[in-house]
Amino acid sequence: MARLPSAERRRQLTEAAIRAMARDGVPRTTTRSIAAEAGVSLSVFHYCFDSKQELIESVITTITGHYVTVVKQALRPRATLEETVRAGFQAYWDHVRAHPDEHMLTYELTQYALRQPGFHHLARRQYELYAETYNELIDRLRETMGLRLRVPAPVLARYLAAMTDGLTLNYLVLGDDAAWEGILDTVTAHVAGLVREL
């Protein structure tokens, strides 16, 4: 087994945990199964993570990072505010459709954290991370497009996080790809109405 820097080994184990948890479910995924998925010994796992809580936090942060990277790449200024906002939502939606198991895992992680004694703070951190991510994206649009918000940024960020969360769960349950063009158009028009260009 090649020696990797600790940060790289943690990344490898986190990605393995995401695959194992998405496939087997959070409660049935063990440290042993994650180590096997990553192709490392159990001692390597315990060297990289002090606790299951630490691993779950890493999983939550990594999954969020997967789609935030895609959205950031798509959120470059376009001819209109609506086109820019739509591109960001479209990039997110394409990620949901391409990786439904990963997005479903986020809901399972929330439920798991809320039900496990001592893990509640991880569910809270997960949703704080969603709002922080939207705050960052809002700031980015304000800088690049000179936008003025009609509502305070923290309120808009939490609203967008809740709206995206609900729409994602709705898609995972109902599917229906054909309906999403209209839904994304509606979301885009609504969000664009909450900001105005200077």
SVG drawing of the C-alpha trace seen along z (x, -y; Angstrom):
<svg xmlns="http://www.w3.org/2000/svg" viewBox="-44 -51 48 56">
<polyline fill="none" stroke="black" stroke-width="0.4" points="0.0,0.0 1.5,-3.3 2.0,-6.0 -0.2,-9.0 -0.3,-12.3 -2.8,-12.2 -5.2,-14.7 -5.2,-12.6 -5.9,-9.4 -8.8,-11.1 -10.2,-12.2 -9.8,-8.6 -11.6,-7.2 -14.3,-9.9 -15.1,-9.1 -15.1,-5.4 -17.5,-6.1 -19.8,-8.0 -19.9,-5.0 -20.5,-2.5 -23.2,-4.6 -25.0,-5.3 -25.0,-1.6 -25.6,0.0 -27.2,-2.8 -25.6,-4.7 -26.5,-2.4 -25.2,0.7 -21.9,-0.9 -19.1,0.0 -15.5,-1.3 -14.4,2.1 -16.6,1.9 -15.3,-1.6 -11.7,-0.5 -12.4,2.4 -14.0,0.1 -10.9,-2.2 -8.6,0.8 -6.8,-0.1 -6.4,1.6 -8.7,0.7 -5.8,-0.8 -5.3,-3.3 -9.0,-4.3 -8.5,-4.8 -5.3,-6.8 -7.3,-9.2 -10.5,-9.5 -10.9,-9.7 -14.6,-8.9 -17.7,-8.1 -18.8,-11.7 -15.7,-13.1 -16.2,-10.8 -19.8,-11.8 -18.9,-15.5 -16.3,-14.8 -18.9,-13.0 -21.4,-15.9 -18.8,-18.5 -17.5,-16.5 -20.9,-15.8 -21.8,-19.4 -18.4,-20.3 -19.2,-18.0 -22.1,-20.0 -21.0,-23.4 -18.0,-23.1 -20.2,-22.4 -22.5,-25.3 -19.6,-27.7 -18.3,-26.8 -21.7,-27.5 -22.3,-30.8 -20.3,-33.0 -22.1,-36.2 -24.2,-35.9 -26.2,-38.3 -29.0,-38.6 -29.5,-37.9 -32.1,-35.3 -29.7,-33.4 -27.0,-33.4 -29.3,-32.2 -30.8,-29.6 -27.3,-28.3 -26.5,-27.8 -29.8,-25.9 -29.4,-23.9 -25.9,-22.8 -27.2,-21.7 -30.1,-19.9 -27.9,-18.1 -25.8,-16.9 -28.9,-15.7 -30.0,-13.7 -26.5,-12.3 -25.9,-11.4 -29.3,-10.7 -27.8,-8.2 -25.4,-10.8 -28.2,-13.3 -30.4,-10.7 -27.6,-9.9 -27.7,-13.6 -31.2,-13.0 -30.3,-9.7 -27.3,-11.4 -29.6,-14.0 -32.1,-11.5 -29.2,-9.3 -27.6,-12.3 -30.9,-13.4 -31.7,-10.0 -28.2,-9.1 -27.4,-10.4 -24.5,-12.9 -24.8,-13.3 -27.5,-16.0 -24.9,-18.8 -23.9,-17.1 -27.4,-17.6 -27.3,-21.2 -23.9,-21.6 -25.1,-20.1 -27.9,-22.7 -25.6,-25.5 -23.2,-24.5 -26.0,-24.7 -26.9,-28.3 -23.2,-29.2 -22.8,-27.9 -25.7,-30.0 -24.3,-33.0 -21.0,-32.5 -22.8,-32.1 -24.9,-35.2 -21.8,-37.2 -20.1,-36.0 -23.1,-37.2 -23.2,-40.5 -19.5,-41.1 -19.6,-39.9 -23.0,-41.3 -23.5,-44.3 -26.7,-43.0 -28.7,-44.6 -30.8,-42.2 -34.5,-42.8 -34.1,-40.7 -31.1,-40.3 -28.5,-37.9 -28.7,-35.5 -32.5,-35.3 -32.2,-34.7 -29.5,-32.1 -31.6,-30.0 -34.6,-30.4 -32.7,-29.1 -31.3,-26.2 -34.7,-25.2 -36.3,-25.6 -33.5,-23.6 -33.7,-20.9 -37.4,-20.5 -37.2,-20.4 -34.4,-17.9 -36.4,-15.5 -39.5,-16.0 -37.4,-15.0 -35.9,-12.0 -39.4,-10.7 -41.4,-11.6 -38.8,-11.8 -40.5,-13.1 -37.7,-14.7 -40.1,-16.3 -41.6,-18.5 -38.3,-20.1 -37.9,-22.5 -41.0,-24.4 -40.0,-24.1 -36.5,-25.5 -38.1,-28.4 -40.4,-29.2 -37.6,-29.0 -35.3,-31.2 -38.0,-33.9 -38.8,-33.8 -35.1,-34.1 -34.4,-36.8 -37.3,-38.8 -35.6,-38.8 -32.6,-40.7 -32.1,-43.6 -29.2,-44.8 -27.6,-48.1"/>
</svg>
